[in-house]
Amino acid sequence: METTLTENILNVTLLEPRQKHPTIFVRFDELAEGENLIIHNDHDPKPLYYQLLGERGNIFTWEYLEQGPEWWKVKISKKILGENDQTLGEIAAKDLRKAQVFKKYGLDFCCGGKKTVKEACAEKGLDVTKVEQELQQADRLPSSRPIPYGDWNLDFLADYIVNTHHSYVRKTLPDIKTYANKVMKVHGSHHPELIRINQLVEEIYAELTAHLVKEEKVLFPYIKELVFSVNSIQPLHAAHFGTVQNPINLMEMEHELVGKHLDEIRKISNNYLLPEDACASYSLLYRMLDEFEEDLHLHIHLENNILFPKALKIEKQLND
């Protein structure tokens, strides 16, 4: 049967069912790197996405141009050799609007930011085509002049993290600790999850209290030395911890631990759902925990996905 082909468009509704996928695969294989094929179908060709991924690997991008009710049109582009998928952290670092998509689907772009979208969706059993489509749609959202964290000098970014996020942790966490203990004592007999929440808050408090000091006294000053050495073309003084990768590894491990604690709190509180007998302190505790987690996501994102990778790049540049 004849197919309609105009400007690399394939109307698969004109193919016999058994010819559809084989024909698409042949046409895809004929594409040069960077070229694309647009397929027209009368239903969602999502199964093709997973078959293509399974049989050809992660060498293509998939973009819906139209989604029913009569036509589904999809642009399949062959990636350029050596062009890897960006990680969640890299995507969020370039456009923080896309972090809202990750939050919606529970995808960790902070501590788990080194996974690709496909990897993260596979781990959670999510429909990757839906997530990637929402990320593409975020590109078309009007921008409200997002803060250009990625453009800042690293010494300025380090100071910003201390003055904004470290200060917030020091101001807020003692109150959360106090209320977690208070609410547990009043309501713990009827809501035993509060006992575990109080324990997790205590651990978060102890972990972050020491963590902030290590960043402010050791890692951030060294990052500022890196910036100074580059700007002044001065030799870099040897650090007692060796390469900056060593304290970064430790900080990322501690970020992950605190992130897991907050994930557990959110799960056992059923996304901070208040019971009918919740008092004002109960409500305040859950609201503070929710806001604290939101701030920590951005806090860790700025470090794991922007500050740390750039510091490693500068140190490598100085040592080459």
C-alpha positions as CSV (number, residue, x, y, z in Angstrom):
1,M,0.0,0.0,0.0
2,E,1.2,3.5,-0.8
3,T,2.2,5.9,2.0
4,T,1.8,9.6,2.1
5,L,5.2,11.2,2.3
6,T,5.8,14.9,2.3
7,E,8.8,16.6,3.9
8,N,9.6,13.5,5.9
9,I,6.1,12.9,7.1
10,L,4.8,9.3,7.3
11,N,1.1,8.7,7.5
12,V,1.0,5.2,9.1
13,T,-2.8,5.0,8.8
14,L,-2.3,4.1,5.1
15,L,-0.2,1.1,6.1
16,E,-1.4,-2.4,6.9
17,P,-1.1,-3.1,10.7
18,R,1.8,-5.6,10.3
19,Q,3.7,-3.1,8.2
20,K,3.5,-0.1,10.6
21,H,6.3,-0.5,13.1
22,P,8.7,-2.2,10.6
23,T,8.2,0.7,8.2
24,I,8.7,3.3,10.9
25,F,11.9,1.5,12.0
26,V,13.3,1.5,8.5
27,R,12.5,5.1,8.1
28,F,14.1,6.0,11.4
29,D,17.2,4.0,10.6
30,E,17.6,6.0,7.4
31,L,17.7,9.3,9.3
32,A,21.1,11.0,9.6
33,E,22.0,12.4,13.0
34,G,20.0,15.5,13.8
35,E,17.3,14.7,11.2
36,N,13.7,13.9,12.2
37,L,10.6,11.9,11.0
38,I,7.1,13.0,11.7
39,I,4.5,10.3,12.0
40,H,0.7,10.7,11.6
41,N,-1.5,8.2,13.3
42,D,-5.2,7.9,14.4
43,H,-4.3,6.9,17.9
44,D,-1.5,7.5,20.4
45,P,1.6,5.7,19.2
46,K,3.1,5.5,22.7
47,P,3.9,1.7,22.4
48,L,6.2,2.7,19.6
49,Y,8.2,4.9,21.9
50,Y,9.0,2.0,24.2
51,Q,9.7,-0.4,21.3
52,L,12.1,2.1,19.7
53,L,13.8,2.7,23.1
54,G,14.2,-1.1,23.6
55,E,15.4,-2.0,20.2
56,R,17.5,1.1,19.2
57,G,18.4,2.5,22.6
58,N,18.4,6.1,23.9
59,I,19.3,7.6,20.5
60,F,16.1,9.7,19.8
61,T,13.9,12.4,21.1
62,W,10.1,12.2,21.0
63,E,7.8,15.2,20.8
64,Y,4.0,15.3,20.4
65,L,2.9,17.9,17.9
66,E,-0.7,17.0,18.0
67,Q,-2.7,14.7,20.4
68,G,-6.1,13.8,19.1
69,P,-8.9,13.5,19.0
70,E,-8.6,12.7,15.3
71,W,-4.8,12.8,14.7
72,W,-1.7,12.1,16.7
73,K,1.4,13.6,15.2
74,V,4.8,12.9,16.7
75,K,8.3,14.2,15.7
76,I,11.0,11.6,16.2
77,S,14.5,13.1,16.0
78,K,17.7,11.1,15.8
79,K,20.3,12.4,18.3
80,I,23.7,13.6,17.3
81,L,26.4,11.1,18.2
82,G,27.9,11.9,21.6
83,E,24.8,14.0,22.6
84,N,23.7,12.5,25.9
85,D,20.4,13.1,27.8
86,Q,20.7,15.8,30.4
87,T,20.3,14.8,34.0
88,L,17.5,16.1,36.2
89,G,19.9,18.4,37.9
90,E,21.3,19.8,34.7
91,I,17.7,20.4,33.4
92,A,16.7,22.2,36.6
93,A,19.9,24.2,36.6
94,K,19.2,25.6,33.1
95,D,15.5,26.3,33.7
96,L,14.1,26.1,37.3
97,R,10.5,26.2,35.9
98,K,11.0,22.5,34.9
99,A,11.7,21.7,38.5
100,Q,8.0,22.1,39.1
101,V,7.4,19.2,36.7
102,F,9.8,17.1,38.6
103,K,8.1,18.0,41.9
104,K,4.7,17.1,40.5
105,Y,5.9,13.6,39.7
106,G,8.0,13.2,42.8
107,L,11.3,13.1,40.8
108,D,14.2,14.2,42.9
109,F,16.2,16.8,41.0
110,C,18.4,17.6,44.1
111,C,19.9,14.6,45.7
112,G,18.9,12.3,42.8
113,G,19.8,14.9,40.2
114,K,22.4,12.8,38.4
115,K,19.8,10.6,36.8
116,T,18.3,11.2,33.4
117,V,14.5,11.7,33.0
118,K,14.2,8.2,31.5
119,E,16.2,6.6,34.3
120,A,14.2,8.4,37.0
121,C,10.8,7.6,35.4
122,A,11.8,4.0,35.0
123,E,12.6,3.7,38.7
124,K,9.3,5.2,39.7
125,G,7.2,3.4,37.0
126,L,6.2,6.7,35.5
127,D,5.1,7.3,31.9
128,V,8.2,9.0,30.5
129,T,6.4,10.3,27.4
130,K,4.0,12.3,29.6
131,V,6.8,13.7,31.8
132,E,8.9,14.7,28.8
133,Q,5.9,16.3,27.1
134,E,5.3,18.5,30.2
135,L,9.0,19.5,30.2
136,Q,8.7,20.5,26.6
137,Q,5.5,22.5,27.4
138,A,7.4,24.3,30.1
139,D,9.7,25.7,27.4
140,R,6.7,27.6,26.1
141,L,5.5,29.0,29.4
142,P,6.0,32.8,29.8
143,S,9.1,33.4,31.8
144,S,8.9,35.7,34.9
145,R,12.6,36.6,34.8
146,P,13.9,33.7,36.9
147,I,16.8,34.3,39.2
148,P,19.9,33.6,37.1
149,Y,21.7,31.4,39.6
150,G,23.7,29.7,36.9
151,D,25.2,33.0,35.7
152,W,26.5,34.1,39.1
153,N,30.2,34.0,40.1
154,L,30.8,31.0,42.5
155,D,32.0,33.2,45.4
156,F,28.8,35.2,45.1
157,L,26.6,32.1,44.9
158,A,28.3,30.6,47.9
159,D,27.6,33.8,49.9
160,Y,24.0,33.7,48.7
161,I,23.5,30.2,49.8
162,V,24.9,31.0,53.3
163,N,22.9,34.3,53.7
164,T,19.7,32.9,52.3
165,H,19.4,29.2,52.8
166,H,21.8,28.5,55.7
167,S,20.2,31.4,57.6
168,Y,16.7,30.0,56.9
169,V,17.8,26.6,58.3
170,R,19.3,28.1,61.4
171,K,16.2,30.3,62.0
172,T,13.5,27.7,61.2
173,L,14.9,24.3,62.3
174,P,14.9,24.9,66.0
175,D,11.2,25.9,65.9
176,I,10.4,22.7,63.9
177,K,12.3,20.6,66.5
178,T,10.4,22.2,69.3
179,Y,7.0,21.7,67.7
180,A,7.7,18.2,66.6
181,N,8.5,17.2,70.2
182,K,5.5,19.2,71.6
183,V,3.0,17.7,69.1
184,M,4.3,14.2,69.6
185,K,3.8,14.5,73.4
186,V,0.2,15.7,73.0
187,H,-1.0,13.6,70.0
188,G,1.5,10.7,69.8
189,S,-0.7,8.2,71.6
190,H,-3.4,8.5,68.9
191,H,-1.0,9.2,65.9
192,P,2.1,7.1,66.4
193,E,3.7,8.4,63.2
194,L,4.4,11.5,65.2
195,I,7.0,9.6,67.3
196,R,8.9,8.7,64.1
197,I,8.5,12.2,62.8
198,N,10.0,13.7,66.0
199,Q,12.9,11.2,65.7
200,L,13.6,12.2,62.1
201,V,13.4,15.9,62.9
202,E,16.0,15.3,65.7
203,E,18.3,13.6,63.2
204,I,17.8,16.3,60.6
205,Y,18.6,18.9,63.2
206,A,21.8,17.2,64.3
207,E,22.9,16.5,60.7
208,L,22.3,19.9,59.3
209,T,23.8,21.8,62.3
210,A,27.1,20.1,61.7
211,H,26.7,20.2,57.9
212,L,26.4,23.9,57.6
213,V,29.5,24.5,59.7
214,K,31.6,22.2,57.4
215,E,30.4,24.0,54.3
216,E,31.0,27.5,55.8
217,K,34.4,26.7,57.4
218,V,35.9,24.3,54.9
219,L,34.3,23.8,51.5
220,F,32.9,27.3,50.7
221,P,36.2,29.1,51.6
222,Y,38.1,26.7,49.4
223,I,35.7,27.4,46.5
224,K,36.3,31.1,47.0
225,E,40.1,30.3,46.8
226,L,39.5,28.6,43.5
227,V,37.7,31.6,42.1
228,F,40.4,33.9,43.4
229,S,43.2,31.8,41.8
230,V,41.4,31.8,38.4
231,N,40.7,35.6,38.5
232,S,44.2,36.6,39.7
233,I,46.1,33.9,37.9
234,Q,47.7,32.9,41.2
235,P,48.7,29.3,42.1
236,L,46.3,27.4,44.2
237,H,47.3,26.4,47.8
238,A,47.1,22.7,48.4
239,A,44.1,21.8,50.6
240,H,44.4,19.4,53.5
241,F,41.6,17.3,52.0
242,G,43.2,16.9,48.6
243,T,40.9,17.6,45.7
244,V,37.6,19.5,46.2
245,Q,35.8,16.3,45.1
246,N,36.4,14.8,48.6
247,P,34.4,17.4,50.6
248,I,31.8,17.6,47.8
249,N,31.3,13.8,48.0
250,L,30.7,14.1,51.8
251,M,28.3,17.1,51.4
252,E,26.3,15.2,48.7
253,M,26.0,12.1,51.0
254,E,24.7,14.3,53.8
255,H,22.3,16.0,51.5
256,E,21.0,12.6,50.4
257,L,20.5,11.5,54.0
258,V,18.5,14.6,55.0
259,G,16.5,14.3,51.8
260,K,15.6,10.7,52.6
261,H,14.5,11.8,56.1
262,L,12.2,14.4,54.7
263,D,10.8,12.0,52.1
264,E,10.0,9.6,54.9
265,I,8.3,12.3,56.9
266,R,6.2,13.3,53.9
267,K,5.2,9.6,53.3
268,I,4.2,8.8,56.9
269,S,2.3,12.0,57.3
270,N,0.4,11.3,54.0
271,N,1.7,14.4,52.4
272,Y,1.2,16.5,55.5
273,L,-2.5,15.6,55.7
274,L,-3.9,16.8,59.0
275,P,-6.2,14.5,61.1
276,E,-9.5,15.8,62.3
277,D,-8.2,16.2,65.9
278,A,-5.2,18.3,64.8
279,C,-4.6,21.4,67.0
280,A,-3.0,24.7,65.9
281,S,0.5,23.4,66.8
282,Y,-0.1,20.3,64.8
283,S,-1.1,22.4,61.8
284,L,1.9,24.7,62.2
285,L,4.3,21.8,62.4
286,Y,3.1,20.4,59.2
287,R,3.2,23.7,57.4
288,M,6.7,24.5,58.6
289,L,7.9,21.0,57.5
290,D,6.4,21.5,54.1
291,E,8.0,24.9,53.7
292,F,11.3,23.7,55.0
293,E,11.4,20.9,52.5
294,E,10.6,23.3,49.7
295,D,13.4,25.6,50.7
296,L,15.8,22.7,51.1
297,H,15.1,21.4,47.6
298,L,16.3,24.7,46.1
299,H,19.1,24.9,48.6
300,I,20.5,21.5,47.6
301,H,19.8,22.1,43.9
302,L,22.0,25.2,44.0
303,E,24.9,23.3,45.6
304,N,24.6,19.8,43.9
305,N,23.7,21.0,40.4
306,I,25.4,24.4,40.1
307,L,28.0,25.2,42.8
308,F,29.7,21.9,43.1
309,P,30.0,21.0,39.3
310,K,31.4,24.4,38.6
311,A,33.9,24.2,41.4
312,L,35.2,20.9,40.1
313,K,35.5,22.4,36.6
314,I,37.6,25.3,38.0
315,E,39.9,23.1,40.0
316,K,40.5,20.9,36.9
317,Q,41.2,24.0,34.9
318,L,43.8,25.1,37.4
319,N,45.4,21.7,37.6
320,D,45.6,21.1,33.8
